[in-house]
Amino acid sequence: MGEAIVRARYQTTPRLGRLLRVVPVILLLAACSGSGPQTALEPEGPIARDIDGVWDLVLMLATFVFVLVMGLLVWAMWRYRERPGDETEPKQLHGSSVIEVGGVVFSVVLLAFISVPTVRGLLDIRAVPEGDDVLHIQVTGHQWWWEFEYVDETAADGRTLITANELHIPEDVPVYLTMTSADVIHSFWVPVLNGKRDVVPGRVTNLTLIADNPTPPDEPIPGQCAEFCGLAHADMRIKVHVHDAAGYAAWVDEQLLPSEQPAPETALDAGWQTFNTLCTACHQVTLEDVEGEVTTHGPERYITSDDIEFRSSFGPNLTHLFSRDTFGSGTFTLDADHLAEWIDNPESLKPMWADRNDLANGRVLGMPDLGLSSAQIEEVVDLLETWR
Ligand code: CUA
């Protein structure tokens, strides 16, 4: 028995040793992987650059301290190692005021040096941008999607621009987000533009985004809810499209126009009848009918946090739905097949709690299965595809 244990130990130890030797190699190779798209280390705007600058400085100083301390340790171990025949004790430094005071002063100076750019960065991040060019957007976090109301962008009839999940902003302009939550705590995080900011029910928090350059249309900047908020937290994504000034103005003009309501008794009208019976329980859409009348269909809902009124729709506004690249909070590529799959069985694509929906009490936790036939789904998707 004892012999068996000893043998087992002799067999496993070298294997463990080999395994431990592999760990640093794995860590080293991990550094070779290309950076992920959601990295705070490749900033695309001045505020994110501030944060990255503090990180670089701290990393540099921490590396210096690490090398210094480890170097001294290795040197002391080698210099004062036990030599055969030498029984004398090395000189003891315990209680040396030079070393103790020096250590404290060195640490204080180093921390003070780090604190200056850190505090300056914190103040910069919190600063409220001023000037005529600041773009104000109100953000409402929902389980599990983002609602954006461009309070500065209004149509002739007073409607504001409302969209979901895909944020469009102009380059080089401070975009001041005023945020709240319709349900639980979320966190708005687009790492290459700024740090995280909690989005809290009943309270208002702010965040400023400034982007250096326009993004290619098919490569928006990715972001993510960064506070665990339930089942579909991981699928509560954000896409930021950055435009030049003209491109942004064109996007706004287009979004402020109504989408088209099909003429009665046409092929698309069947889809509209289904949509207007079921989907408008949660989704708003602004449409122009054949007579030229513009109507916003669906529920109008607001919540108030810290005396500010926020849009708090039950589901994303679907006007110009097909001008977006994604749906399901930036999670799925938007195309007819994907959308049909979603309408047929939403929870097969994204985990939600639609069975807990309670519209009367303002509670919506996901897109329900509406029980439509495949013919009805096709008609609805055909209609939605015209809302570009
Ligand atoms: Cu919202 Cu996590």
Residues whose N, C-alpha, C, O or C-beta is under 5 A from the ligand:
A	BS01	CUA	I185 H186 S187 C225 A226 E227 F228 C229 H233 M236
